[in-house]
Amino acid sequence: MNKIYVVGMGPGKEEMMTGEAIKALEMADVIIGYTTYLNLLGARFDNKEKLSTPMKKETERCRMAFDEAYKGKRVALICSGDAGIYGMASLMYELAPDYPETEIIVIPGVTAACSGAAVLGAPINHDFCVISLSDLLTPWDKIEKRLIAAASGDFAIVIYNPGSHKRKDYLQKACDILLTYIEEDRACGYVEYIGRDGTKCVTCTLKELRDTEVNMFTTVFIGNSESEIINNKLITKRGYHIERDSNICRNN
């Protein structure tokens, strides 16, 4: 049976890939992915055949993977972050009935919610949800309902795809929705270019976040009612009772 490995490559930096992901890429005869993600792989995989399709050609990219597997090649289809979180895993399984002789193996990766949280501190250390602001495949009215539900449930919120050239005001729109349920000084933060050159980490309030310019490489974190900014890190508490020891010596 033919095999395709659907690989979550994390932010793209080799040190942030899982060992399983690196092994799958090393074993592959051909690596298929969005051009930007292929460029992030680095010199280690320069000897591999690489095939790509542009943005909005995801279905064609998946069928390309099946076609290459049918030629007897070992195929790795790469996704940024995790293959099953806004990645290609579900689409591959949707197409799988057309290619009954192919086995799909999903290799998990480090999604931006995890890698970005590590940079910011511990913003999703309790119940949280992830919401994408991209309305390319999801209607905005459904995104709005999900934002309201997350705010009403006092979840910490991670926002993917908060803005782009065509969606410059989407984070502002989302913040306006959240501000009807959440206080304006709610602890928040965002990380740009996680695990890549130019990584930027900022903590702020929800009011300040509303007026922040972001791009498609920004991941936004909105704390719950117990979240705080401590030593410039966004922390969402688990609820542990802490007794301060007055005998501990702290250097100022």
PyRosetta script that sets phi, psi and omega in degrees:
from pyrosetta import init, pose_from_sequence

init()
pose = pose_from_sequence("MNKIYVVGMGPGKEEMMTGEAIKALEMADVIIGYTTYLNLLGARFDNKEKLSTPMKKETERCRMAFDEAYKGKRVALICSGDAGIYGMASLMYELAPDYPETEIIVIPGVTAACSGAAVLGAPINHDFCVISLSDLLTPWDKIEKRLIAAASGDFAIVIYNPGSHKRKDYLQKACDILLTYIEEDRACGYVEYIGRDGTKCVTCTLKELRDTEVNMFTTVFIGNSESEIINNKLITKRGYHIERDSNICRNN")
pose.set_psi(1, 138.5)
pose.set_omega(1, 175.8)
pose.set_phi(2, -68.4)
pose.set_psi(2, 151.2)
pose.set_omega(2, 179.7)
pose.set_phi(3, -130.0)
pose.set_psi(3, 139.9)
pose.set_omega(3, 172.1)
pose.set_phi(4, -125.6)
pose.set_psi(4, 127.9)
pose.set_omega(4, 175.8)
pose.set_phi(5, -97.2)
pose.set_psi(5, 119.2)
pose.set_omega(5, 177.1)
pose.set_phi(6, -96.0)
pose.set_psi(6, 107.9)
pose.set_omega(6, -164.1)
pose.set_phi(7, -107.5)
pose.set_psi(7, 122.4)
pose.set_omega(7, 169.2)
pose.set_phi(8, -81.7)
pose.set_psi(8, 116.8)
pose.set_omega(8, -173.8)
pose.set_phi(9, -99.2)
pose.set_psi(9, 10.5)
pose.set_omega(9, -178.4)
pose.set_phi(10, 64.0)
pose.set_psi(10, -151.0)
pose.set_omega(10, 179.2)
pose.set_phi(11, -68.0)
pose.set_psi(11, -15.7)
pose.set_omega(11, -179.6)
pose.set_phi(12, 117.9)
pose.set_psi(12, -23.5)
pose.set_omega(12, 178.7)
pose.set_phi(13, -72.4)
pose.set_psi(13, 130.5)
pose.set_omega(13, -173.9)
pose.set_phi(14, -56.9)
pose.set_psi(14, -38.9)
pose.set_omega(14, -178.7)
pose.set_phi(15, -63.9)
pose.set_psi(15, -19.8)
pose.set_omega(15, -178.0)
pose.set_phi(16, -102.9)
pose.set_psi(16, 9.2)
pose.set_omega(16, 172.1)
pose.set_phi(17, -89.3)
pose.set_psi(17, 151.5)
pose.set_omega(17, 174.0)
pose.set_phi(18, -74.7)
pose.set_psi(18, 157.6)
pose.set_omega(18, 176.4)
pose.set_phi(19, -60.3)
pose.set_psi(19, -35.7)
pose.set_omega(19, 179.0)
pose.set_phi(20, -64.9)
pose.set_psi(20, -38.8)
pose.set_omega(20, 179.0)
pose.set_phi(21, -65.7)
pose.set_psi(21, -45.2)
pose.set_omega(21, 179.7)
pose.set_phi(22, -62.1)
pose.set_psi(22, -41.0)
pose.set_omega(22, 179.5)
pose.set_phi(23, -62.0)
pose.set_psi(23, -43.1)
pose.set_omega(23, -180.0)
pose.set_phi(24, -63.8)
pose.set_psi(24, -39.7)
pose.set_omega(24, 179.3)
pose.set_phi(25, -69.2)
pose.set_psi(25, -37.3)
pose.set_omega(25, 179.0)
pose.set_phi(26, -67.8)
pose.set_psi(26, -32.8)
pose.set_omega(26, -178.9)
pose.set_phi(27, -78.6)
pose.set_psi(27, -20.0)
pose.set_omega(27, -172.7)
pose.set_phi(28, -70.4)
pose.set_psi(28, 144.0)
pose.set_omega(28, 170.7)
pose.set_phi(29, -84.2)
pose.set_psi(29, -33.2)
pose.set_omega(29, -179.1)
pose.set_phi(30, -138.7)
pose.set_psi(30, 137.4)
pose.set_omega(30, 176.8)
pose.set_phi(31, -113.6)
pose.set_psi(31, 127.6)
pose.set_omega(31, -176.1)
pose.set_phi(32, -117.9)
pose.set_psi(32, 138.3)
pose.set_omega(32, 178.7)
pose.set_phi(33, -178.8)
pose.set_psi(33, 176.7)
pose.set_omega(33, 172.3)
pose.set_phi(34, -63.8)
pose.set_psi(34, 140.3)
pose.set_omega(34, -172.2)
pose.set_phi(35, -53.3)
pose.set_psi(35, -44.4)
pose.set_omega(35, -179.1)
pose.set_phi(36, -59.4)
pose.set_psi(36, -40.1)
pose.set_omega(36, -179.0)
pose.set_phi(37, -70.7)
pose.set_psi(37, -37.3)
pose.set_omega(37, 177.0)
pose.set_phi(38, -61.8)
pose.set_psi(38, -38.5)
pose.set_omega(38, -179.0)
pose.set_phi(39, -67.4)
pose.set_psi(39, -22.8)
pose.set_omega(39, -179.2)
pose.set_phi(40, -80.2)
pose.set_psi(40, -13.1)
pose.set_omega(40, -173.9)
pose.set_phi(41, -66.4)
pose.set_psi(41, -30.1)
pose.set_omega(41, 176.9)
pose.set_phi(42, 84.7)
pose.set_psi(42, -177.9)
pose.set_omega(42, -170.7)
pose.set_phi(43, -67.5)
pose.set_psi(43, -23.3)
pose.set_omega(43, -176.8)
pose.set_phi(44, -56.9)
pose.set_psi(44, -30.5)
pose.set_omega(44, -175.6)
pose.set_phi(45, -113.8)
pose.set_psi(45, 22.2)
pose.set_omega(45, -179.0)
pose.set_phi(46, -64.1)
pose.set_psi(46, -25.6)
pose.set_omega(46, -177.5)
pose.set_phi(47, -82.0)
pose.set_psi(47, -2.2)
pose.set_omega(47, -178.7)
pose.set_phi(48, -85.7)
pose.set_psi(48, 146.3)
pose.set_omega(48, 169.6)
pose.set_phi(49, -68.6)
pose.set_psi(49, 134.5)
pose.set_omega(49, -178.5)
pose.set_phi(50, -126.8)
pose.set_psi(50, 135.7)
pose.set_omega(50, 178.1)
pose.set_phi(51, -129.2)
pose.set_psi(51, 144.3)
pose.set_omega(51, -177.0)
pose.set_phi(52, -144.3)
pose.set_psi(52, 163.0)
pose.set_omega(52, 168.6)
pose.set_phi(53, -134.0)
pose.set_psi(53, 154.9)
pose.set_omega(53, 180.0)
pose.set_phi(54, -75.7)
pose.set_psi(54, 177.9)
pose.set_omega(54, 175.9)
pose.set_phi(55, -56.5)
pose.set_psi(55, 146.1)
pose.set_omega(55, 179.6)
pose.set_phi(56, 73.7)
pose.set_psi(56, 9.6)
pose.set_omega(56, 176.9)
pose.set_phi(57, -116.5)
pose.set_psi(57, 37.9)
pose.set_omega(57, -175.5)
pose.set_phi(58, -65.9)
pose.set_psi(58, -40.0)
pose.set_omega(58, -180.0)
pose.set_phi(59, -63.2)
pose.set_psi(59, -43.3)
pose.set_omega(59, 177.9)
pose.set_phi(60, -62.3)
pose.set_psi(60, -37.0)
pose.set_omega(60, 179.0)
pose.set_phi(61, -64.1)
pose.set_psi(61, -41.8)
pose.set_omega(61, 179.4)
pose.set_phi(62, -67.0)
pose.set_psi(62, -42.4)
pose.set_omega(62, 178.7)
pose.set_phi(63, -65.4)
pose.set_psi(63, -33.8)
pose.set_omega(63, 175.9)
pose.set_phi(64, -60.4)
pose.set_psi(64, -40.8)
pose.set_omega(64, 178.9)
pose.set_phi(65, -62.1)
pose.set_psi(65, -44.4)
pose.set_omega(65, 177.9)
pose.set_phi(66, -62.7)
pose.set_psi(66, -41.9)
pose.set_omega(66, -178.9)
pose.set_phi(67, -63.4)
pose.set_psi(67, -41.7)
pose.set_omega(67, -179.9)
pose.set_phi(68, -67.9)
pose.set_psi(68, -36.2)
pose.set_omega(68, 177.8)
pose.set_phi(69, -64.9)
pose.set_psi(69, -36.4)
pose.set_omega(69, 179.2)
pose.set_phi(70, -67.4)
pose.set_psi(70, -18.5)
pose.set_omega(70, 175.8)
pose.set_phi(71, -82.4)
pose.set_psi(71, 0.0)
pose.set_omega(71, -179.9)
pose.set_phi(72, 91.8)
pose.set_psi(72, 8.8)
pose.set_omega(72, -179.2)
pose.set_phi(73, -86.4)
pose.set_psi(73, 150.1)
pose.set_omega(73, 171.7)
pose.set_phi(74, -84.4)
pose.set_psi(74, 118.8)
pose.set_omega(74, -169.2)
pose.set_phi(75, -112.4)
pose.set_psi(75, 135.1)
pose.set_omega(75, 169.6)
pose.set_phi(76, -119.8)
pose.set_psi(76, 120.2)
pose.set_omega(76, 174.8)
pose.set_phi(77, -101.6)
pose.set_psi(77, 115.5)
pose.set_omega(77, -173.6)
pose.set_phi(78, -95.5)
pose.set_psi(78, 148.6)
pose.set_omega(78, 176.6)
pose.set_phi(79, -134.0)
pose.set_psi(79, 144.1)
pose.set_omega(79, 173.3)
pose.set_phi(80, -69.0)
pose.set_psi(80, 144.0)
pose.set_omega(80, 179.9)
pose.set_phi(81, 70.5)
pose.set_psi(81, -124.2)
pose.set_omega(81, 179.3)
pose.set_phi(82, -110.1)
pose.set_psi(82, 138.6)
pose.set_omega(82, -175.9)
pose.set_phi(83, -66.2)
pose.set_psi(83, -22.5)
pose.set_omega(83, -177.9)
pose.set_phi(84, -102.6)
pose.set_psi(84, 4.5)
pose.set_omega(84, 177.0)
pose.set_phi(85, -119.5)
pose.set_psi(85, 100.3)
pose.set_omega(85, -173.4)
pose.set_phi(86, 56.3)
pose.set_psi(86, 28.3)
pose.set_omega(86, -179.0)
pose.set_phi(87, -109.2)
pose.set_psi(87, -160.2)
pose.set_omega(87, -172.0)
pose.set_phi(88, -96.5)
pose.set_psi(88, -2.7)
pose.set_omega(88, -174.5)
pose.set_phi(89, -59.5)
pose.set_psi(89, -46.5)
pose.set_omega(89, -176.6)
pose.set_phi(90, -65.5)
pose.set_psi(90, -40.2)
pose.set_omega(90, 179.4)
pose.set_phi(91, -65.6)
pose.set_psi(91, -37.8)
pose.set_omega(91, 176.8)
pose.set_phi(92, -61.1)
pose.set_psi(92, -43.3)
pose.set_omega(92, 179.1)
pose.set_phi(93, -68.4)
pose.set_psi(93, -32.9)
pose.set_omega(93, 176.4)
pose.set_phi(94, -64.3)
pose.set_psi(94, -36.3)
pose.set_omega(94, -178.9)
pose.set_phi(95, -84.2)
pose.set_psi(95, -16.9)
pose.set_omega(95, -173.0)
pose.set_phi(96, -54.2)
pose.set_psi(96, -35.7)
pose.set_omega(96, 179.4)
pose.set_phi(97, -58.7)
pose.set_psi(97, -23.4)
pose.set_omega(97, 177.3)
pose.set_phi(98, -77.7)
pose.set_psi(98, -11.5)
pose.set_omega(98, -175.8)
pose.set_phi(99, -133.3)
pose.set_psi(99, 68.8)
pose.set_omega(99, -171.9)
pose.set_phi(100, -64.5)
pose.set_psi(100, -16.7)
pose.set_omega(100, -178.1)
pose.set_phi(101, -92.9)
pose.set_psi(101, 14.4)
pose.set_omega(101, -176.8)
pose.set_phi(102, -119.9)
pose.set_psi(102, 133.1)
pose.set_omega(102, 176.0)
pose.set_phi(103, -99.3)
pose.set_psi(103, 135.3)
pose.set_omega(103, 178.1)
pose.set_phi(104, -104.3)
pose.set_psi(104, 129.4)
pose.set_omega(104, 178.1)
pose.set_phi(105, -123.3)
pose.set_psi(105, 117.8)
pose.set_omega(105, -177.9)
pose.set_phi(106, -92.6)
pose.set_psi(106, 127.5)
pose.set_omega(106, 177.7)
pose.set_phi(107, -107.5)
pose.set_psi(107, 113.9)
pose.set_omega(107, -176.1)
pose.set_phi(108, -67.8)
pose.set_psi(108, 155.7)
pose.set_omega(108, 177.9)
pose.set_phi(109, -136.7)
pose.set_psi(109, 176.6)
pose.set_omega(109, -178.3)
pose.set_phi(110, -87.2)
pose.set_psi(110, 109.5)
pose.set_omega(110, -179.5)
pose.set_phi(111, -77.6)
pose.set_psi(111, 162.2)
pose.set_omega(111, -174.7)
pose.set_phi(112, -62.0)
pose.set_psi(112, -28.0)
pose.set_omega(112, 177.5)
pose.set_phi(113, -60.6)
pose.set_psi(113, -38.4)
pose.set_omega(113, -179.9)
pose.set_phi(114, -79.5)
pose.set_psi(114, -49.9)
pose.set_omega(114, -176.8)
pose.set_phi(115, -68.0)
pose.set_psi(115, -37.0)
pose.set_omega(115, 177.6)
pose.set_phi(116, -70.5)
pose.set_psi(116, -38.2)
pose.set_omega(116, 178.6)
pose.set_phi(117, -61.3)
pose.set_psi(117, -38.4)
pose.set_omega(117, -179.8)
pose.set_phi(118, -64.0)
pose.set_psi(118, -32.9)
pose.set_omega(118, 178.5)
pose.set_phi(119, -73.8)
pose.set_psi(119, -40.6)
pose.set_omega(119, -176.5)
pose.set_phi(120, -76.5)
pose.set_psi(120, -28.2)
pose.set_omega(120, -177.6)
pose.set_phi(121, 140.1)
pose.set_psi(121, -100.7)
pose.set_omega(121, 177.3)
pose.set_phi(122, -151.1)
pose.set_psi(122, 60.7)
pose.set_omega(122, -172.8)
pose.set_phi(123, -77.2)
pose.set_psi(123, -15.6)
pose.set_omega(123, -178.7)
pose.set_phi(124, -122.5)
pose.set_psi(124, 40.7)
pose.set_omega(124, -176.7)
pose.set_phi(125, -82.3)
pose.set_psi(125, 3.8)
pose.set_omega(125, 174.0)
pose.set_phi(126, -135.5)
pose.set_psi(126, -170.2)
pose.set_omega(126, -177.8)
pose.set_phi(127, -53.1)
pose.set_psi(127, 134.3)
pose.set_omega(127, -178.7)
pose.set_phi(128, -148.6)
pose.set_psi(128, 165.6)
pose.set_omega(128, 174.5)
pose.set_phi(129, -135.1)
pose.set_psi(129, 158.3)
pose.set_omega(129, 179.2)
pose.set_phi(130, -117.4)
pose.set_psi(130, 129.0)
pose.set_omega(130, -178.6)
pose.set_phi(131, -131.2)
pose.set_psi(131, 130.7)
pose.set_omega(131, 175.3)
pose.set_phi(132, -94.8)
pose.set_psi(132, 137.0)
pose.set_omega(132, 177.1)
pose.set_phi(133, -90.6)
pose.set_psi(133, 2.5)
pose.set_omega(133, 177.5)
pose.set_phi(134, -72.8)
pose.set_psi(134, 123.1)
pose.set_omega(134, 178.4)
pose.set_phi(135, -101.7)
pose.set_psi(135, 21.2)
pose.set_omega(135, 178.0)
pose.set_phi(136, -64.5)
pose.set_psi(136, -41.8)
pose.set_omega(136, -179.5)
pose.set_phi(137, -116.5)
pose.set_psi(137, -11.7)
pose.set_omega(137, -179.0)
pose.set_phi(138, -122.6)
pose.set_psi(138, 124.9)
pose.set_omega(138, -179.8)
pose.set_phi(139, -60.8)
pose.set_psi(139, 145.3)
pose.set_omega(139, -177.5)
pose.set_phi(140, -61.3)
pose.set_psi(140, -34.7)
pose.set_omega(140, -178.9)
pose.set_phi(141, -63.4)
pose.set_psi(141, -31.3)
pose.set_omega(141, 176.2)
pose.set_phi(142, -73.1)
pose.set_psi(142, -38.5)
pose.set_omega(142, 176.1)
pose.set_phi(143, -61.4)
pose.set_psi(143, -42.7)
pose.set_omega(143, 179.7)
pose.set_phi(144, -60.9)
pose.set_psi(144, -43.1)
pose.set_omega(144, 178.9)
pose.set_phi(145, -62.0)
pose.set_psi(145, -38.0)
pose.set_omega(145, -179.2)
pose.set_phi(146, -70.0)
pose.set_psi(146, -37.8)
pose.set_omega(146, 175.8)
pose.set_phi(147, -62.4)
pose.set_psi(147, -44.6)
pose.set_omega(147, 179.5)
pose.set_phi(148, -63.1)
pose.set_psi(148, -43.3)
pose.set_omega(148, -179.8)
pose.set_phi(149, -63.4)
pose.set_psi(149, -41.7)
pose.set_omega(149, -179.8)
pose.set_phi(150, -65.5)
pose.set_psi(150, -41.9)
pose.set_omega(150, 178.6)
pose.set_phi(151, -67.1)
pose.set_psi(151, -41.9)
pose.set_omega(151, -179.7)
pose.set_phi(152, -64.5)
pose.set_psi(152, -33.2)
pose.set_omega(152, -179.9)
pose.set_phi(153, -85.6)
pose.set_psi(153, 2.0)
pose.set_omega(153, -179.6)
pose.set_phi(154, 56.7)
pose.set_psi(154, 40.2)
pose.set_omega(154, 173.6)
pose.set_phi(155, -81.8)
pose.set_psi(155, 146.3)
pose.set_omega(155, 160.0)
pose.set_phi(156, -67.2)
pose.set_psi(156, 143.6)
pose.set_omega(156, -173.0)
pose.set_phi(157, -124.5)
pose.set_psi(157, 133.2)
pose.set_omega(157, 171.3)
pose.set_phi(158, -109.8)
pose.set_psi(158, 128.3)
pose.set_omega(158, -178.4)
pose.set_phi(159, -111.1)
pose.set_psi(159, 120.1)
pose.set_omega(159, 173.9)
pose.set_phi(160, -96.0)
pose.set_psi(160, 157.0)
pose.set_omega(160, 176.3)
pose.set_phi(161, 49.5)
pose.set_psi(161, 53.5)
pose.set_omega(161, -174.7)
pose.set_phi(162, -74.3)
pose.set_psi(162, -14.7)
pose.set_omega(162, -179.0)
pose.set_phi(163, -171.2)
pose.set_psi(163, 162.3)
pose.set_omega(163, 176.5)
pose.set_phi(164, -159.4)
pose.set_psi(164, -176.6)
pose.set_omega(164, 179.1)
pose.set_phi(165, -60.1)
pose.set_psi(165, -35.6)
pose.set_omega(165, -178.3)
pose.set_phi(166, -92.2)
pose.set_psi(166, -9.6)
pose.set_omega(166, -176.5)
pose.set_phi(167, -128.1)
pose.set_psi(167, 50.1)
pose.set_omega(167, -173.1)
pose.set_phi(168, -65.6)
pose.set_psi(168, -27.8)
pose.set_omega(168, -174.9)
pose.set_phi(169, -103.6)
pose.set_psi(169, 10.7)
pose.set_omega(169, -174.2)
pose.set_phi(170, -69.0)
pose.set_psi(170, -37.7)
pose.set_omega(170, 177.3)
pose.set_phi(171, -66.6)
pose.set_psi(171, -38.7)
pose.set_omega(171, 176.6)
pose.set_phi(172, -60.7)
pose.set_psi(172, -43.6)
pose.set_omega(172, 177.4)
pose.set_phi(173, -61.8)
pose.set_psi(173, -42.2)
pose.set_omega(173, 179.8)
pose.set_phi(174, -64.7)
pose.set_psi(174, -42.7)
pose.set_omega(174, 179.5)
pose.set_phi(175, -65.0)
pose.set_psi(175, -37.4)
pose.set_omega(175, 177.2)
pose.set_phi(176, -61.6)
pose.set_psi(176, -38.4)
pose.set_omega(176, 176.1)
pose.set_phi(177, -65.2)
pose.set_psi(177, -46.9)
pose.set_omega(177, -177.3)
pose.set_phi(178, -66.6)
pose.set_psi(178, -33.3)
pose.set_omega(178, -178.1)
pose.set_phi(179, -66.9)
pose.set_psi(179, -14.1)
pose.set_omega(179, 174.9)
pose.set_phi(180, -80.5)
pose.set_psi(180, -11.0)
pose.set_omega(180, -179.4)
pose.set_phi(181, -122.6)
pose.set_psi(181, -18.0)
pose.set_omega(181, -172.6)
pose.set_phi(182, -125.8)
pose.set_psi(182, 142.4)
pose.set_omega(182, 179.5)
pose.set_phi(183, -65.4)
pose.set_psi(183, 150.3)
pose.set_omega(183, -173.4)
pose.set_phi(184, -70.4)
pose.set_psi(184, -19.4)
pose.set_omega(184, 179.4)
pose.set_phi(185, -96.0)
pose.set_psi(185, 18.6)
pose.set_omega(185, 176.6)
pose.set_phi(186, -57.9)
pose.set_psi(186, 135.1)
pose.set_omega(186, -178.7)
pose.set_phi(187, -67.9)
pose.set_psi(187, 128.8)
pose.set_omega(187, -177.9)
pose.set_phi(188, -140.5)
pose.set_psi(188, 177.8)
pose.set_omega(188, 175.2)
pose.set_phi(189, -173.0)
pose.set_psi(189, 170.8)
pose.set_omega(189, 176.4)
pose.set_phi(190, -152.7)
pose.set_psi(190, 155.7)
pose.set_omega(190, 179.4)
pose.set_phi(191, -130.5)
pose.set_psi(191, 133.1)
pose.set_omega(191, 176.8)
pose.set_phi(192, -108.8)
pose.set_psi(192, 143.2)
pose.set_omega(192, 174.8)
pose.set_phi(193, 52.4)
pose.set_psi(193, 55.0)
pose.set_omega(193, -177.5)
pose.set_phi(194, -59.6)
pose.set_psi(194, 127.6)
pose.set_omega(194, 176.9)
pose.set_phi(195, 68.9)
pose.set_psi(195, 15.8)
pose.set_omega(195, -179.0)
pose.set_phi(196, -128.7)
pose.set_psi(196, 173.4)
pose.set_omega(196, 177.0)
pose.set_phi(197, -59.7)
pose.set_psi(197, 136.1)
pose.set_omega(197, 177.8)
pose.set_phi(198, 85.2)
pose.set_psi(198, 19.6)
pose.set_omega(198, 178.1)
pose.set_phi(199, -55.1)
pose.set_psi(199, 131.7)
pose.set_omega(199, -178.6)
pose.set_phi(200, -131.2)
pose.set_psi(200, 133.0)
pose.set_omega(200, -177.3)
pose.set_phi(201, -127.1)
pose.set_psi(201, 128.6)
pose.set_omega(201, -177.3)
pose.set_phi(202, -136.5)
pose.set_psi(202, 134.8)
pose.set_omega(202, 169.8)
pose.set_phi(203, -104.7)
pose.set_psi(203, 147.7)
pose.set_omega(203, -174.6)
pose.set_phi(204, -164.2)
pose.set_psi(204, 178.8)
pose.set_omega(204, 172.4)
pose.set_phi(205, -94.0)
pose.set_psi(205, 167.4)
pose.set_omega(205, 178.0)
pose.set_phi(206, -62.7)
pose.set_psi(206, -37.1)
pose.set_omega(206, 177.8)
pose.set_phi(207, -62.4)
pose.set_psi(207, -43.2)
pose.set_omega(207, 178.9)
pose.set_phi(208, -68.3)
pose.set_psi(208, -37.2)
pose.set_omega(208, 179.4)
pose.set_phi(209, -61.2)
pose.set_psi(209, -36.5)
pose.set_omega(209, -178.1)
pose.set_phi(210, -55.4)
pose.set_psi(210, -35.2)
pose.set_omega(210, -175.2)
pose.set_phi(211, -101.7)
pose.set_psi(211, 19.1)
pose.set_omega(211, -179.3)
pose.set_phi(212, -92.7)
pose.set_psi(212, 134.6)
pose.set_omega(212, 174.9)
pose.set_phi(213, -84.7)
pose.set_psi(213, 128.2)
pose.set_omega(213, -178.2)
pose.set_phi(214, -128.2)
pose.set_psi(214, 173.1)
pose.set_omega(214, 177.5)
pose.set_phi(215, -139.1)
pose.set_psi(215, -174.8)
pose.set_omega(215, -175.7)
pose.set_phi(216, -71.9)
pose.set_psi(216, -7.9)
pose.set_omega(216, 177.2)
pose.set_phi(217, -101.9)
pose.set_psi(217, 15.9)
pose.set_omega(217, 179.2)
pose.set_phi(218, -104.9)
pose.set_psi(218, 136.1)
pose.set_omega(218, 172.4)
pose.set_phi(219, -116.0)
pose.set_psi(219, 128.4)
pose.set_omega(219, -172.9)
pose.set_phi(220, -107.1)
pose.set_psi(220, 140.5)
pose.set_omega(220, 179.3)
pose.set_phi(221, -124.7)
pose.set_psi(221, 127.7)
pose.set_omega(221, 178.2)
pose.set_phi(222, -120.0)
pose.set_psi(222, 120.5)
pose.set_omega(222, -175.6)
pose.set_phi(223, -71.7)
pose.set_psi(223, 168.4)
pose.set_omega(223, 172.2)
pose.set_phi(224, -91.6)
pose.set_psi(224, -172.3)
pose.set_omega(224, -174.0)
pose.set_phi(225, -67.0)
pose.set_psi(225, -15.2)
pose.set_omega(225, 179.8)
pose.set_phi(226, -100.6)
pose.set_psi(226, -1.1)
pose.set_omega(226, -177.1)
pose.set_phi(227, -74.6)
pose.set_psi(227, 148.5)
pose.set_omega(227, 178.0)
pose.set_phi(228, -140.7)
pose.set_psi(228, 157.5)
pose.set_omega(228, 169.5)
pose.set_phi(229, -97.9)
pose.set_psi(229, 113.6)
pose.set_omega(229, -177.2)
pose.set_phi(230, -121.4)
pose.set_psi(230, 121.1)
pose.set_omega(230, -177.5)
pose.set_phi(231, 51.9)
pose.set_psi(231, 41.9)
pose.set_omega(231, 177.9)
pose.set_phi(232, 64.7)
pose.set_psi(232, 23.5)
pose.set_omega(232, 174.3)
pose.set_phi(233, -119.5)
pose.set_psi(233, 140.8)
pose.set_omega(233, 179.4)
pose.set_phi(234, -86.5)
pose.set_psi(234, 117.1)
pose.set_omega(234, -173.8)
pose.set_phi(235, -122.0)
pose.set_psi(235, 126.0)
pose.set_omega(235, 172.6)
pose.set_phi(236, -108.0)
pose.set_psi(236, 118.5)
pose.set_omega(236, -171.0)
pose.set_phi(237, -76.9)
pose.set_psi(237, 149.4)
pose.set_omega(237, 173.9)
pose.set_phi(238, -85.0)
pose.set_psi(238, -22.7)
pose.set_omega(238, -179.5)
pose.set_phi(239, 110.6)
pose.set_psi(239, 11.8)
pose.set_omega(239, 178.3)
pose.set_phi(240, -66.2)
pose.set_psi(240, 142.0)
pose.set_omega(240, 174.8)
pose.set_phi(241, -85.1)
pose.set_psi(241, 123.0)
pose.set_omega(241, -177.4)
pose.set_phi(242, -112.0)
pose.set_psi(242, 124.5)
pose.set_omega(242, 173.3)
pose.set_phi(243, -101.9)
pose.set_psi(243, 119.5)
pose.set_omega(243, -179.0)
pose.set_phi(244, -76.3)
pose.set_psi(244, 133.4)
pose.set_omega(244, 179.5)
pose.set_phi(245, -94.8)
pose.set_psi(245, 111.0)
pose.set_omega(245, -177.0)
pose.set_phi(246, -69.2)
pose.set_psi(246, -13.7)
pose.set_omega(246, -178.4)
pose.set_phi(247, -86.2)
pose.set_psi(247, -10.3)
pose.set_omega(247, 179.2)
pose.set_phi(248, -71.7)
pose.set_psi(248, 128.9)
pose.set_omega(248, -179.5)
pose.set_phi(249, -85.6)
pose.set_psi(249, 125.8)
pose.set_omega(249, 178.4)
pose.set_phi(250, -119.4)
pose.set_psi(250, 128.7)
pose.set_omega(250, 177.5)
pose.set_phi(251, -84.3)
pose.set_psi(251, 132.3)
pose.set_omega(251, 179.1)
pose.set_phi(252, -92.7)
pose.dump_pdb("model.pdb")
